[in-house]
Amino acid sequence: MMAVAGACSALLAGQHTAADRSQGAEPTTAAPGAALVPEWANDPEDASAGVDPEPWSEAGDANVCPAPAPTKEIHAHPAEASTSCPADMVLVEGEYCTKVRQRCSHWLDDRKLPYARCGRYEQPAECVAKRERMRFCIDRYEQTLPGQALPVNYMSLTRASKLCSKLGRRICLEKEWTFACEGEAMQPYPYGWSRQPLCNQDHEDLYDPNAKPQVLRDLRESARAHPECVSPFGVVNMVGNVDEPVLSDVARYQAPFSNVLKGGWWLPGRNRCRPATVGHDDHYRDVQIGARCCKDAGSG
């Protein structure tokens, strides 16, 4: 086992453990002090006094930076994508596999650990259930507020839903997010079959050594800092950087537990397309949780 496995074990010891659907439990922080948390993040989730605590209330479209050309060819024809989705979104279209078998041929950590990382997967993956036709739009980048260098954080499912709604979009379904990440080939990682240092992940210095109580360091990077961390459809940063809340595919997960977190963040976790962290309620928010929106595709 690599040293990072021991580091992860230490991080998880004594922490609240969230149930998980293959992503592995994540370290959970104690409530940060006011100096470490944006002022708006301390406000109640459902403000009863008519005060809107969300910082994007008057922001308009959060993806204000022009979207550069993707580093991988997207599946949709460019002309069709331009008429079917807004300019800062990607058209995702194809046959999604509802259940996949992926075989790891080289583990980086003890495979018994719930968050163990796989260095290389066998090709091809096997679709062991039905395929489902999908067509939708998804943000090319993690949502970033106007004038800000880093993607939004301290999101929750409810906060992310409000943000997406203000942009004329919606929160993604789990299967939409997964398909946008893995493509029809069912790649374990958005960029392929072997784990690569292409995304903001695998940091071991997770906690602020000077903060009491213990809090996570904010190690977010720009949504455009890792152009090679890109999916077959051209969606960037789907693993690492920030976790992204989506609506769970599992029927038994209902409000206030209707969300799962996808993609992982900057910790040494699985950071793959299929895993999902469950067990947090729909109001759970922290420094490592961002947002990405979906939208029904136009008829172009």
Secondary structure, DSSP 8 states (H G I E B T S, - for coil): --HHHHHHHHHHTTS----EEBS----------GGGS-GGGGS-SS-SSS----TTTTT--S--S-----SS--SS-HHHHHHHS-TTEEEEEEEEESSEE--EEEESS-TTSTT--EEEE-SS-EE-S-EEEEEEEEESS----TT-SS---S--HHHHHHHHHHTT-EE-BHHHHHHHHHTTTT-SBTTBSB--TTSS---S--B-TT-SS--B------TTS-TTSB-TT--B--SSSSBEEEE-S-TT--TTS-EEEES--SSSS---SS-EE----TT---TTB---EEEE----
